[in-house]
Amino acid sequence: MYNFDFPLSPKARTYLKLEKVFKNVEQTKDLNSIQHVMFLLRSIVDFIDLVDGSSAIKIDLIKDLEKCDSKLKGWLSDPECDKDFVEKLREGISEAKNILDGFTRQRTVLKDDPIIEMIKPRFLTPSGVNCFDTPLFDFWFELPEEEKKKSVDKWLHELECIRIPVYTILYLWRLCTSISDRVAKSGFMQENADTCDLINIQYENGIRAYPVVSGFQSRVNIRFLPFDKGAPVGDIPFKIAYVKSSLQ
């Protein structure tokens, strides 16, 4: 199944972008591979720009974690509630809040790091990372892997303080969302919905079309466009979930 998320609130857009950054980092394991290291650095630079561009990110995360915890706590009064499972979810929220407290403001930890400081502007220049423009990076890359790992661990500590809360919030949002079947007539669907933060679209791999979404928090337009230019688009069955931060 193709799985497609589309944010309908600025907060959800930031969370989804951060989620993508963290998943990219998880794919960069080989510090002796220049491709892996460059991908890692690109992800760290993206993280800096995302967090620095959203000064309230820590406040938003705390509010959403507390909102999730409040909702889960209310579920415990339901006699049919799986209390052990809900308490485990609440423990995850508590852990995420504790980790978030360790966020030390990346502008002092990451932005002042000499390697990150040198590399960051070079991504805007064609072939900007090279032996004569970035000699510090070239020297660092040739160091033993264990020594490079010390630098990387320091960088990733800052990401981890945000990664765990973001993953926790998105997991709970998605966990508490129901999925409904829909059909896009001639590739198009429009409908009103309750206010939500993002939508998730799922459809079969064999469908050679991709969704283009527009709308606001309570009204959504979905149009499937053909991957092969000019190809006809018939009725497309798909699944949709309206994801809400309120955890209803």
SERO-4910 file (N, C-alpha, C, O; in steps of 0.05 Angstrom, whole numbers):
BEGIN
 pado doro    nc1    nc2    nc3   cac1   cac2   cac3    cc1    cc2    cc3    oc1    oc2    oc3
  Met    A     17    -24      0      0      0      0     17     25      0     37     27     15
  Tyr    A     10     44    -17     22     71    -15     10     84     10    -14     82     15
  Asn    A     27     98     24     19    112     49     27    141     47     51    147     45
  Phe    A      8    159     48     13    187     42      1    204     64    -24    203     69
  Asp    A     17    221     78      8    239     98      7    268     87     25    276     72
  Phe    A    -13    283     94    -15    311     86    -23    327    111    -44    322    123
  Pro    A     -7    348    118    -13    364    142    -34    385    136    -35    397    114
  Leu    A    -52    389    155    -72    410    152    -69    432    174    -86    450    176
  Ser    A    -48    430    189    -41    452    208    -11    456    207      4    438    202
  Pro    A     -2    481    213     27    486    213     42    468    232     65    460    226
  Lys    A     31    463    255     44    445    275     48    417    263     70    406    266
  Ala    A     28    406    250     31    379    239     51    379    216     66    360    213
  Arg    A     52    401    201     72    403    179    100    401    191    117    387    180
  Thr    A    105    415    213    132    415    225    138    387    236    160    377    233
  Tyr    A    118    374    249    122    347    260    129    327    238    147    310    242
  Leu    A    115    329    216    120    310    194    147    314    182    161    295    174
  Lys    A    155    339    179    182    345    168    203    335    187    223    323    178
  Leu    A    199    339    213    219    328    232    220    298    232    241    286    234
  Glu    A    196    285    229    196    256    228    212    246    204    226    226    206
  Lys    A    210    260    181    225    253    158    255    256    163    271    239    155
  Val    A    263    277    176    291    282    183    302    259    200    323    248    195
  Phe    A    286    251    220    295    230    238    298    203    224    316    187    229
  Lys    A    279    197    206    280    172    191    304    172    172    317    152    168
  Asn    A    311    196    161    335    197    145    360    192    161    378    178    152
  Val    A    361    203    185    384    198    203    387    169    209    410    159    210
  Glu    A    365    155    213    366    127    220    378    110    198    387     87    202
  Gln    A    378    120    173    389    106    151    419    111    147    431     99    129
  Thr    A    431    128    163    459    135    159    475    123    182    478    134    203
  Lys    A    486     99    177    500     84    197    530     82    193    545     79    212
  Asp    A    539     84    168    567     79    161    582    106    161    580    121    141
  Leu    A    597    111    181    612    136    183    637    136    165    651    157    163
  Asn    A    643    114    153    666    113    134    656    116    105    672    116     86
  Ser    A    630    119    102    618    124     75    613    154     72    598    165     88
  Ile    A    624    167     52    620    195     48    591    201     41    580    222     49
  Gln    A    577    182     28    549    185     21    532    185     47    514    202     50
  His    A    538    167     65    523    166     90    528    191    107    509    202    118
  Val    A    553    199    108    560    222    125    547    248    114    537    265    129
  Met    A    548    251     87    536    275     75    506    275     79    494    296     84
  Phe    A    493    252     78    464    250     82    458    257    111    438    270    117
  Leu    A    475    247    130    471    253    158    473    283    163    457    295    177
  Leu    A    494    296    152    498    324    156    475    341    143    466    360    155
  Arg    A    466    332    120    443    346    108    418    345    126    403    364    128
  Ser    A    414    322    139    392    318    157    395    336    181    375    347    191
  Ile    A    419    338    192    424    355    215    419    384    209    408    399    225
  Val    A    428    392    185    423    420    177    393    425    174    384    447    182
  Asp    A    379    406    162    350    409    160    337    412    188    319    428    192
  Phe    A    347    396    207    337    397    234    341    425    246    323    436    258
  Ile    A    365    435    243    371    462    253    352    483    242    341    499    256
  Asp    A    348    482    215    331    501    203    302    498    212    288    518    216
  Leu    A    292    474    215    265    469    224    260    479    252    241    493    258
  Val    A    278    472    270    275    480    298    280    509    302    265    522    317
  Asp    A    300    520    289    306    548    291    283    565    279    279    588    287
  Gly    A    270    554    259    248    568    246    222    566    262    202    578    254
  Ser    A    221    550    283    197    547    299    205    550    328    210    530    342
  Ser    A    207    575    338    217    580    365    199    568    386    209    564    409
  Ala    A    174    561    380    156    550    400    155    520    399    136    508    410
  Ile    A    174    507    385    172    478    381    171    463    408    155    444    411
  Lys    A    187    471    427    187    457    453    160    461    467    150    442    480
  Ile    A    149    485    466    124    491    479    102    475    466     85    463    480
  Asp    A    101    474    439     81    458    424     83    428    432     62    415    436
  Leu    A    107    418    434    110    390    441    100    384    469     87    364    473
  Ile    A    107    401    488     98    397    515     67    397    516     55    380    529
  Lys    A     55    417    503     26    419    503     13    394    491     -7    384    502
  Asp    A     24    385    469     12    361    456     16    336    473     -2    319    474
  Leu    A     39    333    486     43    310    503     24    311    527     13    290    534
  Glu    A     20    334    538      2    337    561    -27    332    552    -43    320    567
  Lys    A    -34    341    528    -61    337    518    -66    307    513    -87    296    519
  Cys    A    -46    293    503    -48    264    499    -51    250    525    -68    232    528
  Asp    A    -35    257    545    -36    244    571    -63    249    584    -74    231    597
  Ser    A    -74    273    582    -99    279    594   -121    262    582   -139    252    597
  Lys    A   -121    258    556   -141    242    542   -138    213    551   -158    199    556
  Leu    A   -114    203    552   -110    175    560   -118    170    589   -130    150    596
  Lys    A   -113    190    606   -121    188    634   -151    185    636   -162    171    653
  Gly    A   -165    200    619   -195    199    620   -205    172    611   -226    163    620
  Trp    A   -190    158    594   -199    132    584   -198    111    607   -213     91    606
  Leu    A   -182    115    627   -179     96    649   -205     91    664   -209     71    677
  Ser    A   -224    111    663   -249    108    677   -269     90    662   -290     83    672
  Asp    A   -262     83    637   -280     66    620   -275     37    629   -253     27    629
  Pro    A   -296     23    637   -293     -5    647   -282    -24    626   -271    -45    633
  Glu    A   -285    -17    600   -275    -34    579   -246    -27    571   -235    -39    552
  Cys    A   -235     -8    584   -208      2    577   -187    -19    584   -188    -32    605
  Asp    A   -167    -23    566   -144    -40    572   -125    -22    589   -108     -9    578
  Lys    A   -128    -23    615   -113     -5    632    -83     -9    631    -68     11    632
  Asp    A    -74    -33    628    -45    -38    626    -33    -25    601    -12    -13    602
  Phe    A    -48    -28    579    -38    -16    554    -38     15    556    -19     28    547
  Val    A    -59     26    567    -61     55    569    -39     66    588    -27     87    582
  Glu    A    -34     52    610    -13     61    628     14     59    615     32     76    620
  Lys    A     18     39    597     43     37    583     47     61    564     69     72    561
  Leu    A     25     69    551     26     93    534     32    118    550     47    135    541
  Arg    A     20    120    574     26    143    591     54    143    600     66    165    604
  Glu    A     66    120    605     94    119    613    112    129    590    132    142    594
  Gly    A    104    123    565    119    133    542    117    163    540    137    176    533
  Ile    A     94    174    546     91    204    546    109    216    568    122    236    563
  Ser    A    109    204    591    126    214    613    156    214    605    171    232    611
  Glu    A    164    192    592    192    190    583    198    211    563    219    223    563
  Ala    A    179    216    544    183    236    523    186    264    536    203    279    527
  Lys    A    171    270    556    172    296    569    199    299    584    211    321    583
  Asn    A    209    278    596    235    279    610    257    284    590    276    299    595
  Ile    A    255    270    567    276    273    546    275    301    535    296    313    529
  Leu    A    251    312    531    248    339    520    261    360    539    271    380    529
  Asp    A    261    355    565    274    374    584    303    376    579    316    396    586
  Gly    A    315    356    566    344    357    560    351    373    535    375    375    529
  Phe    A    332    383    522    337    399    497    351    425    505    340    441    519
  Thr    A    375    429    496    392    451    505    394    474    486    412    491    488
  Arg    A    375    476    468    375    497    448    398    493    428    421    500    434
  Gln    A    391    481    405    411    473    386    428    495    375    449    490    364
  Arg    A    420    520    378    436    542    367    463    544    381    483    555    370
  Thr    A    465    534    406    491    534    420    506    508    417    531    508    418
  Val    A    492    486    413    505    460    411    512    453    382    534    444    376
  Leu    A    493    456    364    497    449    336    507    472    320    527    469    305
  Lys    A    495    495    322    502    517    304    530    528    310    543    539    292
  Asp    A    540    523    334    567    532    341    588    510    337    612    515    343
  Asp    A    579    487    329    598    465    323    615    473    298    603    480    278
  Pro    A    641    471    299    657    481    277    652    466    251    653    478    229
  Ile    A    647    440    252    642    424    227    614    432    216    612    437    192
  Ile    A    594    432    233    567    440    223    567    468    213    555    474    192
  Glu    A    581    486    227    582    514    219    595    517    192    587    534    176
  Met    A    615    501    186    629    502    160    611    490    138    610    501    116
  Ile    A    599    467    144    584    452    123    558    465    116    550    465     92
  Lys    A    543    476    135    516    486    131    513    504    106    496    498     89
  Pro    A    529    525    103    525    543     80    535    530     54    527    539     32
  Arg    A    551    509     56    563    497     31    542    481     16    545    475     -8
  Phe    A    519    473     30    498    459     16    484    476     -5    470    466    -22
  Leu    A    487    502     -3    475    521    -21    492    526    -46    483    540    -64
  Thr    A    516    515    -46    535    520    -68    540    494    -83    545    473    -71
  Pro    A    539    494   -110    545    470   -125    572    458   -118    592    472   -118
  Ser    A    572    433   -111    597    419   -102    611    436    -81    636    438    -81
  Gly    A    596    446    -62    607    464    -42    624    450    -21    641    463     -8
  Val    A    621    424    -18    638    409      0    660    396    -15    656    377    -30
  Asn    A    684    406    -11    708    396    -26    733    402     -9    731    416     11
  Cys    A    755    391    -17    780    393     -1    790    421      3    802    427     23
  Phe    A    785    439    -16    796    466    -14    777    486      0    786    505     12
  Asp    A    750    481     -2    731    499     11    725    489     40    718    505     57
  Thr    A    726    463     44    719    452     71    742    434     81    737    410     85
  Pro    A    766    444     85    788    427     93    784    415    121    793    392    126
  Leu    A    770    429    139    765    418    165    748    392    163    754    373    177
  Phe    A    728    393    146    711    370    143    727    347    131    724    324    140
  Asp    A    743    352    111    759    331     98    778    318    119    781    294    119
  Phe    A    790    335    136    808    324    157    792    307    176    801    285    184
  Trp    A    768    317    185    752    302    204    743    275    192    742    255    206
  Phe    A    735    275    167    725    251    155    746    229    154    739    205    154
  Glu    A    771    236    153    793    216    152    801    207    179    819    189    181
  Leu    A    789    217    201    796    208    228    785    180    232    768    171    217
  Pro    A    795    166    252    785    139    258    755    140    264    745    161    274
  Glu    A    741    119    258    712    119    261    703    125    290    683    139    294
  Glu    A    717    115    310    710    120    338    711    149    345    695    159    360
  Glu    A    731    163    333    733    191    339    711    207    325    700    226    337
  Lys    A    704    199    301    682    212    287    655    207    302    638    224    303
  Lys    A    653    183    313    628    176    327    623    195    351    600    200    358
  Lys    A    644    204    364    641    222    386    628    248    377    610    259    391
  Ser    A    636    258    354    623    282    343    594    277    337    577    293    343
  Val    A    589    254    323    562    248    314    544    244    338    521    253    338
  Asp    A    553    230    359    537    226    383    529    252    396    506    255    405
  Lys    A    547    272    396    540    298    407    519    311    390    501    324    401
  Trp    A    521    309    364    500    322    346    473    308    350    453    321    353
  Leu    A    474    282    351    448    267    352    434    269    379    410    264    381
  His    A    449    276    400    436    281    426    415    302    424    393    300    435
  Glu    A    421    323    409    402    345    406    378    336    390    355    344    396
  Leu    A    382    320    370    360    309    354    342    291    371    318    291    368
  Glu    A    355    275    388    341    255    404    321    269    423    300    258    428
  Cys    A    329    292    433    311    306    452    285    315    439    265    320    452
  Ile    A    285    317    412    261    325    398    249    300    384    224    298    381
  Arg    A    266    281    376    256    257    362    236    241    378    214    235    368
  Ile    A    243    235    403    225    219    419    198    232    424    177    218    420
  Pro    A    196    258    431    170    270    434    154    271    408    130    266    408
  Val    A    167    277    385    153    278    359    142    250    352    119    247    344
  Tyr    A    159    230    355    150    202    349    127    194    367    108    181    358
  Thr    A    129    201    393    108    194    412     81    207    404     61    193    404
  Ile    A     82    232    398     57    247    391     45    236    366     21    230    365
  Leu    A     61    232    345     50    222    320     40    194    322     20    186    310
  Tyr    A     54    178    338     44    150    343     17    150    356     -1    135    348
  Leu    A     13    167    377    -12    168    391    -34    180    373    -57    170    374
  Trp    A    -28    200    358    -48    211    339    -58    190    321    -82    186    317
  Arg    A    -39    175    309    -46    155    289    -60    131    302    -79    119    290
  Leu    A    -51    123    326    -63    101    340    -93    105    345   -109     87    345
  Cys    A   -100    130    352   -127    136    360   -144    147    337   -163    162    342
  Thr    A   -137    139    313   -152    149    289   -164    125    275   -151    104    271
  Ser    A   -189    128    266   -202    107    250   -198    113    220   -197    136    212
  Ile    A   -197     91    205   -193     93    176   -219     86    162   -232     66    169
  Ser    A   -226    102    142   -251     97    127   -246     93     98   -226    103     87
  Asp    A   -263     78     85   -261     73     56   -274     96     40   -295    106     48
  Arg    A   -261    103     18   -271    124      1   -266    116    -28   -250     98    -34
  Val    A   -280    129    -47   -275    125    -76   -272    153    -88   -290    170    -85
  Ala    A   -250    158   -101   -246    183   -115   -258    180   -143   -245    166   -160
  Lys    A   -281    191   -149   -294    189   -175   -278    204   -196   -273    228   -194
  Ser    A   -270    189   -216   -252    200   -237   -228    213   -224   -217    233   -235
  Gly    A   -219    202   -203   -194    211   -189   -198    235   -171   -178    246   -162
  Phe    A   -223    243   -165   -227    267   -149   -247    262   -126   -267    248   -129
  Met    A   -241    273   -103   -259    272    -80   -257    298    -64   -236    309    -60
  Gln    A   -280    308    -56   -281    331    -39   -301    326    -17   -323    316    -21
  Glu    A   -294    334      8   -313    330     30   -305    348     53   -283    357     57
  Asn    A   -326    353     70   -321    368     94   -315    348    116   -323    325    115
  Ala    A   -299    357    136   -292    340    158   -289    356    183   -286    381    182
  Asp    A   -288    342    205   -283    356    230   -255    367    230   -237    357    216
  Thr    A   -250    389    244   -224    401    245   -203    380    253   -206    366    273
  Cys    A   -181    378    238   -160    358    244   -133    370    237   -131    391    225
  Asp    A   -112    355    244    -85    365    240    -72    354    215    -56    367    202
  Leu    A    -79    330    208    -69    318    183    -87    296    174   -103    285    189
  Ile    A    -83    288    148    -98    265    138    -78    245    128    -56    251    119
  Asn    A    -86    220    129    -70    198    119    -86    184     96   -109    177    100
  Ile    A    -73    180     74    -85    167     50    -70    142     44    -45    142     43
  Gln    A    -84    120     41    -72     94     33    -87     83      9   -111     83      8
  Tyr    A    -71     72    -10    -83     60    -34    -64     39    -45    -40     39    -39
  Glu    A    -75     22    -62    -60     -1    -73    -37      7    -90    -38     27   -105
  Asn    A    -15     -8    -88      9     -2   -103      5     -3   -134     19     11   -148
  Gly    A    -14    -19   -143    -18    -21   -172    -30      3   -185    -31      5   -209
  Ile    A    -40     22   -169    -52     47   -181    -30     66   -188    -15     76   -171
  Arg    A    -28     72   -214     -7     90   -224    -16    119   -223    -18    132   -244
  Ala    A    -21    128   -199    -29    156   -195    -21    165   -168    -17    148   -150
  Tyr    A    -18    191   -164     -9    201   -138    -29    223   -129    -40    237   -146
  Pro    A    -33    226   -103    -53    245    -93    -41    273    -90    -19    277    -81
  Val    A    -57    293    -98    -51    321    -93    -73    331    -75    -97    330    -83
  Val    A    -66    341    -52    -86    349    -32    -85    379    -28    -64    392    -28
  Ser    A   -109    391    -25   -111    419    -18   -134    422      2   -151    404      4
  Gly    A   -135    444     15   -157    448     34   -147    460     60   -124    469     63
  Phe    A   -166    460     79   -160    471    105   -167    450    126   -171    427    119
  Gln    A   -168    458    151   -171    439    173   -198    425    172   -201    403    183
  Ser    A   -218    436    159   -245    424    159   -256    418    131   -278    408    129
  Arg    A   -240    423    110   -249    417     83   -226    407     67   -204    419     67
  Val    A   -230    385     53   -207    372     39   -215    365     10   -237    355      5
  Asn    A   -196    371     -8   -199    363    -36   -176    344    -42   -152    351    -36
  Ile    A   -182    322    -54   -161    303    -62   -165    296    -91   -186    288   -100
  Arg    A   -144    300   -106   -144    293   -135   -120    275   -141    -97    281   -134
  Phe    A   -127    252   -153   -105    234   -161    -97    240   -190   -114    240   -208
  Leu    A    -72    247   -193    -61    253   -220    -46    229   -231    -32    215   -215
  Pro    A    -48    224   -257    -34    201   -268     -4    204   -268      6    225   -274
  Phe    A     10    183   -261     39    183   -263     48    185   -292     67    200   -298
  Asp    A     34    171   -309     40    173   -338     24    195   -350     -1    194   -351
  Lys    A     38    216   -359     24    240   -368      4    234   -390     10    221   -409
  Gly    A    -21    244   -386    -42    241   -405    -58    215   -402    -78    211   -416
  Ala    A    -50    197   -384    -64    172   -380    -91    178   -367    -93    196   -351
  Pro    A   -112    162   -373   -138    166   -361   -137    159   -331   -122    141   -323
  Val    A   -154    172   -316   -156    166   -287   -185    158   -282   -203    174   -285
  Gly    A   -189    133   -274   -216    124   -268   -223    128   -239   -210    144   -225
  Asp    A   -243    113   -230   -250    114   -201   -228    100   -185   -219     78   -192
  Ile    A   -219    113   -164   -197    102   -148   -206     97   -119   -212    116   -105
  Pro    A   -207     72   -111   -214     66    -83   -189     71    -65   -167     65    -73
  Phe    A   -194     83    -42   -172     88    -24   -183     90      5   -207     90      9
  Lys    A   -165     91     23   -172     94     52   -162    121     61   -142    131     52
  Ile    A   -177    133     80   -170    159     91   -174    159    121   -193    148    131
  Ala    A   -156    172    134   -158    176    163   -154    206    169   -135    218    160
  Tyr    A   -172    217    185   -170    245    194   -157    244    222   -169    235    241
  Val    A   -133    254    223   -117    252    248   -119    278    264   -113    299    254
  Lys    A   -128    275    289   -133    298    306   -115    298    331   -111    277    343
  Ser    A   -105    321    338    -89    323    362   -105    319    387    -94    315    409
  Ser    A   -132    322    385   -149    320    408   -153    291    417   -165    286    439
  Leu    A   -144    271    401   -146    243    408   -175    235    415   -180    222    435
  Gln    A   -194    242    398   -221    235    404   -226    205    397   -248    195    401
***
